[in-house]
Amino acid sequence: MNTATGYTRVNLTIPKDIIAYLKRHTANMSSYISEAVRERIAREKREKALREILAAKATFRHGAEIISRFISACIMASAPEHFSGRITHCLKHVAA
């Protein structure tokens, strides 16, 4: 890892059709792939938080902690619409 930049060079094996698409639609494959991975990570965090909410006991204190983590995960998503901070909005997009 280059500590000065915070980046690491890696070798990936990616299907040819995906590489062909990337070559046609982006000038910077690294940025495109990084953004896609960040979106996947954010989605997984939202899904985990939702599972915790659904499995949680029905107590206010415990529920508030889980909801807070869920909202944080939703806000961390890269899409601008996730910055609204509305719980209903976040729940609506968990399955997306």
Buried (B, 14 or more C-beta within 10 A) or exposed (E): EEEEEEEEEEEEEEEEEEEEEBEEEEEEBEEBBEEEEEEEBBBEBBBBBBEBBEEEEEEEEEBEEBBEBBBEBBBBBEEEEBEEEEEEBBBEBBEE
